[in-house]
Amino acid sequence: MTTLHPLRLRPMLAALALAASTATAAPTPLILDMVHQIPGDKPYVSAYDDPAVLKKIGYTGKVYFLFESPTLAINWESIDPEILPKGSEERKWVDRKAAEIQALQKSCKEQNITVFAQADLVLFPSA
């Protein structure tokens, strides 16, 4: 019969305890806000855009539409710094979009609201 060293047994017991606790815990319901602006229309202002309001009424997640997709905030600098050169109008647009998206996500995280982003598009910029 092989005996386990106590130091080897401790991580195994911790993993079993974690598995048992997560297996019996009730899953958190996923209640998502998926209301989006209409492309081309003037954006409307709503209290439901505020993650604090969503949290207060029981929402657990916010889904951002395509125009807030993180794929729009890629500056491609690590691939080729000349794709969107610093100082160009295109790079300024991407940097503004990145700041906008980061602010939206930060406000959700501060309320412990899970962020989801639609990203069913891939954009490859061209000079």
PERAQUI-V983397 format. One record per residue. N is the residue number from 1. RES is the residue in three letters. OMEGA is omega in degrees with one decimal (999 if undefined). D_LAST is the distance of its C-alpha to the last C-alpha in whole Angstrom. Layout:
n/res/omega/d_last
N/RES/OMEGA/D_LAST
N/RES/OMEGA/D_LAST
This chain:
n/res/omega/d_last
1/MET/179.8/69
2/THR/175.9/66
3/THR/179.8/66
4/LEU/175.0/62
5/HIS/-178.4/62
6/PRO/-179.9/62
7/LEU/176.7/58
8/ARG/-177.8/57
9/LEU/-176.2/58
10/ARG/178.1/57
11/PRO/179.3/53
12/MET/178.9/54
13/LEU/178.8/57
14/ALA/179.0/54
15/ALA/177.6/51
16/LEU/178.8/54
17/ALA/179.0/55
18/LEU/179.7/51
19/ALA/-179.9/51
20/ALA/-178.0/54
21/SER/179.9/53
22/THR/-179.9/50
23/ALA/-177.0/52
24/THR/-178.8/54
25/ALA/177.5/52
26/ALA/179.8/51
27/PRO/175.4/47
28/THR/179.3/46
29/PRO/179.5/45
30/LEU/179.6/41
31/ILE/-170.3/41
32/LEU/168.9/38
33/ASP/-178.2/36
34/MET/179.6/34
35/VAL/-175.0/34
36/HIS/173.3/31
37/GLN/176.8/29
38/ILE/-178.6/29
39/PRO/178.5/25
40/GLY/177.3/25
41/ASP/175.5/29
42/LYS/-179.8/30
43/PRO/176.5/30
44/TYR/-180.0/33
45/VAL/-177.8/35
46/SER/175.3/37
47/ALA/-178.3/39
48/TYR/171.6/38
49/ASP/-177.2/35
50/ASP/-179.9/37
51/PRO/177.2/37
52/ALA/176.8/41
53/VAL/179.1/42
54/LEU/-180.0/40
55/LYS/-177.4/42
56/LYS/-178.2/45
57/ILE/170.1/46
58/GLY/177.9/45
59/TYR/179.3/42
60/THR/-178.7/40
61/GLY/177.6/37
62/LYS/177.8/34
63/VAL/178.3/31
64/TYR/-175.5/28
65/PHE/-177.3/26
66/LEU/-176.3/23
67/PHE/171.6/21
68/GLU/-179.0/23
69/SER/177.5/21
70/PRO/178.7/20
71/THR/178.1/17
72/LEU/-175.1/16
73/ALA/179.1/16
74/ILE/-179.4/15
75/ASN/174.9/13
76/TRP/-176.1/12
77/GLU/-178.7/13
78/SER/177.8/16
79/ILE/179.9/14
80/ASP/-177.4/11
81/PRO/-179.9/11
82/GLU/178.9/8
83/ILE/175.4/6
84/LEU/-174.2/7
85/PRO/176.2/10
86/LYS/179.0/13
87/GLY/179.6/14
88/SER/178.9/11
89/GLU/179.9/12
90/GLU/179.2/9
91/ARG/177.6/11
92/LYS/178.4/14
93/TRP/-179.4/14
94/VAL/179.5/14
95/ASP/176.1/17
96/ARG/179.9/19
97/LYS/178.8/18
98/ALA/179.2/19
99/ALA/178.7/22
100/GLU/-178.8/23
101/ILE/179.1/24
102/GLN/178.6/25
103/ALA/178.0/28
104/LEU/-178.6/29
105/GLN/178.8/29
106/LYS/-179.4/31
107/SER/176.5/34
108/CYS/-178.5/34
109/LYS/177.6/35
110/GLU/178.9/37
111/GLN/-177.0/39
112/ASN/175.9/39
113/ILE/179.2/37
114/THR/-178.5/35
115/VAL/172.9/32
116/PHE/-180.0/30
117/ALA/173.8/27
118/GLN/-178.6/25
119/ALA/-179.0/23
120/ASP/175.4/23
121/LEU/176.0/19
122/VAL/-179.0/16
123/LEU/174.4/13
124/PHE/-176.5/10
125/PRO/174.0/7
126/SER/-179.5/4
127/ALA/999/0
